[in-house]
């Protein structure tokens, strides 16, 4: 099995994040077999990201390892993956 090694990110490659996270609330239920984490984030577009020659903000992408995403709600409405 080939193991992918992370690629370095250099300062010259940095760009402002498309989103700013103002608050994070976590509800964690620890269990030896199945830990559950409920997260509530207040996220908003980063105005600085739009000034870098882009007309609109990129889609918000959730990225995780070894987790199962059960649901996402945006403003109380269930979101669907694309």
N, C-alpha and C positions, 0 to 999 in steps of 0.2 A: 504494500500500500504506500502510495506516495503522499508525503505530508507537505502541504503547502506552507511555506514560510512567509510570514508577513513582510510586505514590501515597506521599506523606509519611506516616511513622508518628510520631505525637506521643507524648510522655511520658505524657499522660493516657490513651492507648490501650494502654499497656504492661500486660502480665500475665506472671507467671512462666512460663517454659517448662514444658511438660508433662513433659519429659525432661531428665535431666542426662547429659552425656557425660563419663565418668571418664577414658578413655584412647582414643587414636587411633593406630593403626599403619598406615602407608602403604607400599606397595611400588609404585614407579613405574618403568615401562619406557618411556623416551622413544623415539619413532620419528617421522620426518618425516611419515609417512602415517597412523599409527595408534598414538597413545600409549595405553598401558594402565595403569590405576590399580587396585590391589587395596587396599581399605580394610577394616580390622577395628576396630570401635568397641565399647567396653563402655558400654552405655547402660542407664539405670535410670529408673524413674518418679521425678518430683520430688515429694516429700511436700508441699512448699509449694504446688504447683499444685492439689492436692486440697482445700486448705483454703479456696479461694476460691468456695465454694458449689457445687462440682461433686462429684457422687458418685463418679465414676471418671475416670481419665486418658483423654484423647483418643487416637485412633489415631495411631501414628507415621507421618508422611508424609515421604517422601524427595522432595526438590525439586532439580532441576538443569536446566541449559541446555546445549544442544548436546552431549549425552552419550547413550550407549546403555547402559542398565542391562542387564547380562547375567544376574546372579543375585543373590539375597539369601538368606542363611542365618541362622536364629535358633537359637542353641544347637546348631549343627551340622546343623540340618534345613532343607531348602530351603523358603523361604516363597513364597507365591503372592500375586499382586496382587488387590485387590478393586476 
